[in-house]
Amino acid sequence: MVSNAVRAQVAAKWQESFTRLNRSEPGISGLMAFSDAWTLATEFLKPRDLNDPKPRRQYDNRRVRMAFDTINKCRRLPVMMEVFLEDLHNSQYLIAREVESHMNLYSETSDPVIVRALIFRLVEWYNAWSPPAEQIIFYRLGQTIISAYMLSFQTHLFSVLPASFARGVKSLVAATLLGTVSPPSDQRDSALWHAFDMLRLVERYETLIASVGYEYIESHVHETCAGAWSEPMLPKLRAWMLEKIVPWMIWPFARGATNAEEAKTMMQGVGSRFEFHMHKTLCDLRTKEMFDIIVDFPDSVPALNDLKECLQRVDQRAELVQSLRRANRKRLLHPGADTKDILLQYVSTIKCLRIVDPPGVLLFKVADPIRRYLRYRPDTIRCIVASLVGDGESGDSLIDDSEPIHPLQQPEVENYADPEWIPEPVDAGPDFRANKTSDIISTLVSIYDSKDLFIKELQVLLAQRLLALKDGNLDRERRNVEILKIRFGESALQVCEVMLRDMTDSRRIDQHVQSQKPNVMHPTIISRHFWPALEVSDMVMPGQFQDLQEQYAKEFSSFKPDKVLRWHPHLGRIHLELELDDRTVEADVPPLEAAFIELFSEKNTWTVDELITRVGKVTRSAALKALGTWVDMRLLKEESENVFRLLSVAEDVTEDATPKLGMASLREDLPPVISVQQQQAEQMRVYWKFIEGMLTNLGSLGLDRIQAMLKLAPGYDRTIEQLANFMEAAKREGLVTVKDGLWKLGK
Amino acid sequence: MSSSPGISAFPKNDSNLFEWAGTIEGAPGTIYASLAFRISISFPSNYPYSAPTIKFETPCYHPNVDINGGAICLDILQDKWSAVYSVQTVLLSLQSLLGEPNNASPLNPDAANLWSNPEAFKVQLMKHYRPLDGSA
C-alpha cells in the first residue's frame, strides 16, 4: 500500500523529469524531440564493426550536433556516456577477434610487419569508435567522455593483447632502429610512432623500447670494438650515439616536445642511461678481453685508455680484478707456462694496469697471485737475473734499455706532510701498499723478501758466464756488474768484483808463468772463497796432461809461494791435434774427451769400464757421452757393446756407423757451477745431522718441533716449507718415516 | 750431534737447553752390544764448571749403575770433572764404562759379583733391559 506522500513524491519527480526532457516545449513535442535526438546520438556513437562490408551510414553533422545539444540541454549526457561505454564494452569482442587473428598469424611467421599492420588496424578501430571530439568537446562533460573512452578502450585492448605482442613490439621497434639511417622525418616510422602514441603503447612498453636500445647499443659495441685495441673506440662510439641513437630516441622518448631544448630535457634521463650502458658494455667487453689486451701491450694502449675512461663512469673495478685473476689463473699460472712468459706477462700487467689505474690498487690486487706463484717457481730468480744482465739469447724484453737505471727502491713510508698527498682509493685493501715506484726491476725484485737471493743467483750466473768465456773478453760482464751495482749497491756486488778480478789476475799470473816456462795450459785461477761452489769431480787426467799440470803448479808456487793450486781438471776445454795414420784431426773438446782419446794412444781397443778406471771417478753416462763425441767425429768406432776401437785409418761411412750415440750433440754447455738450489741441498745435509740427533734422542717429533729445534743451529734460515720438502726427500730415501704428522727415524 | 757411532744427545726442547736426552749403544764386542740405552743429561747452571748429572732412563744392569734410579758412578762425573769435557767425551766414557766396569766401587754389588760370569750376567741384564720404543 503506497502512502499519499510517496505518491506525491513520485509525481513530483515524474513532473520534474518530464519538464527537464520536454523543456518548455508545448505538449510532449519536447519529449519527442529528445527521443529522436537520443536515438540519433546513440546510433551515431555505437561502435560498429569495421569488417562489416556495409558502408557506414552517413550522418548529417549538423543534425548530430543538434541532437547532442538537445541531450546536453536535457542534462542526459552522463547517461549517454554510460550507454556509450556499455556499448563499447559489448563491442570489444570485435577487437579481440582482430587481435587474435593477427597474433595467430604473427606467432606463425614472427614477421614484425604483421604486428605493424595490427597496430595500424587498431588505430583505425580506435579512430572509428572514438566519439567525435569536434562534436562534443564544447560540453562540460566532453573531455571526460573522451578520456573515459580512451581509458576503456585501452583497458580492454591491453587485456586482450597476448604476451607474444610484447615480443612483436620489440622486434618491430628493433626494425625501426635498423632503418634509422634516415632522419626521424621518415614517414613510415613517424606514422608508426604516431600509432604507438595514440594507443598509448609507448608508456606501456617504455622499458621494452629502452631494452631494444640497450641491446642495439650492446651489439654495436661488440661488433665494432671486440678485438679492436689499437685505436681509441670511445670517441667513435660517442659520435655514433649522437648520429644514430639520439635521433631514434626522439620519437619514443621526446614526443610532444615542441622545441629542441624541451626534447633535450625529456631525453636526458634515458639518454644518460643509454650512455652509461654504452660505457658499461665497452667496459665489460674490455674486462673480458683484458688478458689478451695485456698480451698485446703496447699496441693495445688505446684500449687501455678507453677502459680507464669507462671505469671512471662505471664501477667495474672489482669485476676487472676478478676476471683478470681468473684469466691469469687459467692461462698463466700453471706448470705449462714458461717462467719467462709469466714474468713478461707480469711486467706487461704492471704497465697496463698503471695506465688504467695509476694509484695501483688494481695492480696490487691482480699482481698478488702472480707474485705468490712466481715465488714458488724455482727458476724465477734466475730468469729475473738473466734479464737484469741482459742475457742476449733470451731476447731480453723485460726491461727497456732506454729506461734509466735506478737504485732499487725500498717501499716508502707514506709522507702525510706532503701537500700533494691523496688518500688511498676506497677499494684498496688493508694490506695495500702504495707502490709509487714505476721501476719494473724494483717490482720484480720485491717479489722476494730479500735481495740476498738475487745476489746469490747473480753470483752463480756470473760465475757460469765467466767460466764459459772463451775469448777472455770481460768488458760485457764488467759493464753488467757496473749496472747491477747501481741497482743493488756497491757492497752487495763485492763478490762479483772479486770474481772479475780473479779473471784478470789469472791472465796476469798465466802470462808470468808462461814467461818463466812456456806451458800449453792456461788455467783460470779463482779464489775459492768468493766463487760459488764448483762441481767437484775426482777425475784424474792421465798421461801428458798430468805432467803439464804438475809443471804449472811448480811454477805457480814459486811465483806465489803462499798459495796452493787445487785443480779442477774436469773443467775447461782442450784444443787437441790428433795425428793418425792417414789424417790429422783438430778438435776442441772437454777434458774427459781428451783424456779418453789420449788413452787410445796406448792401445787401440778399450772397453768403457777400462777407460773409466783409468780416469778415476766419472759416471758411466758421462763416459759414454765423451766417447760418443769421438764416434761422431769418426775417430772411434763401437765394435761391440761398450767396446771402442780407434780408427787409425778412416773407414767409409757405412750404415751401422750412423752414430747411435746421437746425444753427443746435446752437449751440456752449462758451466759446472752448482746452482743455488744445489748449494742449499748441500747445506741441508749438515742440518740432517741435527735432525738425526734429535730424532734419535727425542723419538718422534712434529715438523714444528723439528723446525724450532733447528733454529738452535747456527745459520739455519730455512722455512718450514723447505724443511717439509727436505723431510719428504729423506722419507723417500728411507731415512725417516712419518705417522700422524710425527717424524721418526726409519729402521 | 756427534759423529761418534753409537752415542748421541740432543736438547729435549728448544726453550730449555739445560735438559738433554741421549742415547748410548753398547760397543760391539761387549756384553752390551746392540743394546741401546736412553739417558738423561741435566746441566747445572754453572756448567761447564760442574759436571752434568747423567742418569740412565733405561734400566741398566751394570756394576756402576744404580738399577733403580739410574745413577751412575763414574769418576769424571764426580770429583774428576773438568771443564774441558764435552758431552761427546762424557758419552764416550759412558760407552766404554759399559764394557769395562769399575768393579772396585760398585753401585750394584750383584752385578759386580756376577760380572765374571758373562752368561749369568747377560741373563740378568736382559731381564732388566727394556728396548727403546722410539718415543721419548
Interface residues (C-beta under 8 A of the other chain):
Chain A: K689 F690 E692 G693 M694 T696 N697 L698 G699 S700 R705 A708 M709 K711 L712 K744 L745
Chain B: M1 S2 S3 S8 A9 F10 P11 K12 N13 D14 L17 W20 A21 G22 T23 R38 D133 G134 S135 A136
